[in-house]
């Protein structure tokens, strides 16, 4: 088994690949999952992998019934922005690599209503 996996009631640490740890924290009250990465240079890749995993589970297991909104941290402003806004701005470190301090990287909120979206949000399959 993988010894680099730690699971708790509302927290998990996993290595997506050797040397690439990812930390997930669930807030049941807010219905959110926050993702933390230790190395900003991997933030964009981790975001892509996590999104792909969610889309795969949604399609294969949930019958596309799961919806969510994805926000990433604007490290300069220290606030969360929508994924589509981050893409438009080519926001670092999500869409190009730069070394920055370890910070909260992505926030995914699960919602009850499905809405059509024109970005890489929940409703668009890749």
VMD Tcl script that draws the C-alpha trace (Angstrom):
set ca {
  {0.00 0.00 0.00}
  {0.89 3.65 -0.27}
  {2.48 4.84 2.97}
  {2.23 8.46 1.78}
  {-1.54 8.57 2.28}
  {-3.09 9.93 5.48}
  {-6.85 9.99 5.98}
  {-8.76 11.59 8.84}
  {-12.45 12.44 9.33}
  {-12.22 15.73 7.43}
  {-8.59 15.87 6.25}
  {-6.41 13.93 3.83}
  {-2.80 14.14 2.67}
  {-1.87 12.32 -0.51}
  {1.02 12.26 -2.94}
  {-0.29 12.52 -6.48}
  {3.20 11.50 -7.56}
  {6.47 11.13 -5.70}
  {7.43 14.43 -4.11}
  {4.08 16.09 -4.90}
  {2.06 16.16 -1.65}
  {-1.47 17.54 -1.66}
  {-3.56 18.33 1.42}
  {-7.38 18.39 1.39}
  {-9.54 19.87 4.15}
  {-13.32 19.49 4.26}
  {-15.62 22.00 5.94}
  {-18.94 20.19 6.31}
  {-20.86 23.27 7.48}
  {-19.78 25.41 4.50}
  {-19.83 22.37 2.18}
  {-16.35 23.16 0.93}
  {-13.13 21.33 0.26}
  {-9.91 23.35 0.40}
  {-6.79 22.10 -1.34}
  {-3.28 23.06 -0.25}
  {-0.03 22.44 -2.12}
  {3.44 22.78 -0.69}
  {5.20 23.79 -3.90}
  {3.74 26.60 -6.02}
  {5.48 25.30 -9.12}
  {3.13 22.31 -9.02}
  {-0.08 24.28 -8.34}
  {-1.32 24.33 -11.93}
  {-0.63 20.64 -12.46}
  {-2.32 19.69 -9.17}
  {-5.37 21.78 -10.07}
  {-5.63 20.04 -13.44}
  {-5.32 16.56 -11.87}
  {-7.90 17.28 -9.16}
  {-10.35 18.74 -11.68}
  {-9.90 15.71 -13.92}
  {-10.54 13.38 -10.98}
  {-13.72 15.26 -10.02}
  {-14.97 15.22 -13.60}
  {-14.24 11.49 -13.90}
  {-16.04 10.64 -10.63}
  {-18.93 12.91 -11.59}
  {-19.31 11.24 -14.97}
  {-18.67 7.61 -13.99}
  {-20.17 7.44 -10.50}
  {-22.51 10.38 -9.96}
  {-24.22 10.35 -13.35}
  {-23.10 13.98 -13.83}
  {-25.27 15.01 -10.86}
  {-22.48 16.62 -8.86}
  {-21.90 20.33 -9.39}
  {-19.25 22.62 -7.98}
  {-17.61 26.01 -8.33}
  {-13.83 26.30 -8.30}
  {-11.94 29.26 -6.91}
  {-8.19 29.78 -6.73}
  {-6.19 32.12 -4.59}
  {-4.89 35.34 -6.08}
  {-1.65 35.37 -4.11}
  {-1.14 39.11 -4.62}
  {-4.59 40.20 -3.47}
  {-4.90 37.33 -0.94}
  {-8.44 36.59 -2.09}
  {-10.25 33.86 -3.96}
  {-11.19 34.40 -7.61}
  {-13.18 32.23 -9.97}
  {-11.27 29.79 -12.11}
  {-12.44 31.52 -15.30}
  {-11.19 34.88 -14.01}
  {-7.84 33.31 -13.07}
  {-7.56 31.84 -16.59}
  {-8.31 35.19 -18.22}
  {-5.69 36.91 -16.06}
  {-3.17 34.05 -16.51}
  {-2.97 34.13 -12.73}
  {0.22 32.72 -11.24}
  {0.94 30.04 -10.12}
  {-2.12 28.42 -11.71}
  {-1.40 29.13 -15.32}
  {2.39 29.58 -15.22}
  {5.00 28.60 -12.62}
  {6.64 30.95 -10.15}
  {7.94 30.23 -6.67}
  {5.73 31.77 -3.99}
  {4.99 31.01 -0.36}
  {2.83 28.01 0.55}
  {-0.75 29.25 0.65}
  {-4.25 27.97 0.25}
  {-4.55 27.21 -3.42}
  {-8.01 26.16 -4.37}
  {-11.42 26.13 -2.88}
  {-14.16 24.01 -4.34}
  {-17.74 24.52 -3.21}
  {-20.30 21.86 -3.95}
  {-23.68 23.26 -4.89}
  {-27.16 21.85 -5.26}
  {-28.05 23.56 -8.53}
  {-26.55 22.72 -11.88}
  {-25.82 25.72 -14.05}
  {-24.35 25.91 -17.50}
  {-20.94 27.50 -17.57}
  {-18.66 28.73 -20.30}
  {-15.38 28.08 -18.47}
  {-13.79 24.96 -17.02}
  {-16.39 24.85 -14.26}
  {-18.49 21.93 -13.14}
  {-20.97 21.73 -15.98}
  {-18.51 21.55 -18.85}
  {-17.05 18.15 -19.59}
  {-13.56 17.98 -21.01}
}
mol new
graphics top color blue
foreach p $ca { graphics top sphere $p radius 0.5 }
foreach p [lrange $ca 0 end-1] q [lrange $ca 1 end] { graphics top cylinder $p $q radius 0.2 }
display resetview
